[in-house]
Amino acid sequence: MLCCVGLIGGMAVGQSLGGPWTYIAPAAGFGIGLLADMKFMHGMPKKGVQLRAIIGRKNDAGPVHAMQADESKARLQLPHPSDG
């Protein structure tokens, strides 16, 4: 997000200064914004995993957590054609 702000701000500064700053300022603004994004967003994926784990614990509070079916003993019960 900040890299986009830096790019647009750099474009505005570069247009007002003119000359080679038309190209230098947007690149510098984007680079500074990208570094700021990386600094402020450091560790965000870890926080997302922790949040999902907390939400999962709240949902698993019931008496039955999970059930597994034993497929080796299960049989498909189809109605007989004479049953109607």
HELIX and SHEET records of a PDB file:
HELIX    1   1 LEU A    2  LEU A   17  1                                  16    
HELIX    2   2 TRP A   21  PHE A   40  1                                  20    
HELIX    3   3 MET A   44  ASN A   59  1                                  16    
HELIX    4   4 PRO A   81  ASP A   83  5                                   3    
END                                                                             
